[in-house]
Amino acid sequence: MKFTGNFVSFQFDMKKYEQILHEQLSEDIAHAATLWLEAVLTEIPVWSGASWATFTQLAREIGSNLAINPVAVNRISFGQRHGDGALITDRKKHEYYFEYSTDLRWLVHNEYNTPNSDPNVWGRLKKPGPYFFQEVGQKVFAKVANEIYLPSPWKALKIIKHRI
């Protein structure tokens, strides 16, 4: 006697899952960077625009429009020269992060000190430091990172039908 039937098996498609993972993590880190940027900028006043302008490169990398409206002499281009930022989404190395750095001396000073301590040098800001924007950004990033989940592996399963 001969019996025939159908058998269904599954095969995990690693390349497909890596593509799904890359797309999701790229989107997640860009979202985290956007929320981080919004949070840190609320801690830094816009005066000449230089401090905010140090974030311009990172804003471009994440596709965010950084509108800077200085209330004093415009120093946006000066700030842009003193800031750097990047969004890293390296699929091969499995690295997903963003970075920001600045050597704008008064932003660095005001991060930990009050600028109004020397009115001859710093002038009078309506929102004096210390800003502690890094601390605020760290809290926002940690909150966002805790809400990120890996994509379901079920999306990368192939159904294979066998006739036996």
Secondary structure as GFF3:
##gff-version 3
##sequence-region A 1 164
A	DSSP	beta_strand	6	12	.	.	.	ID=ss1
A	DSSP	alpha_helix	14	41	.	.	.	ID=ss2
A	DSSP	alpha_helix	50	53	.	.	.	ID=ss3
A	DSSP	alpha_helix	56	61	.	.	.	ID=ss4
A	DSSP	alpha_helix	76	81	.	.	.	ID=ss5
A	DSSP	beta_strand	83	90	.	.	.	ID=ss6
A	DSSP	beta_strand	95	102	.	.	.	ID=ss7
A	DSSP	alpha_helix	105	112	.	.	.	ID=ss8
A	DSSP	three_ten_helix	115	117	.	.	.	ID=ss9
A	DSSP	alpha_helix	119	122	.	.	.	ID=ss10
A	DSSP	alpha_helix	133	146	.	.	.	ID=ss11
A	DSSP	three_ten_helix	153	156	.	.	.	ID=ss12
A	DSSP	beta_strand	157	163	.	.	.	ID=ss13
###
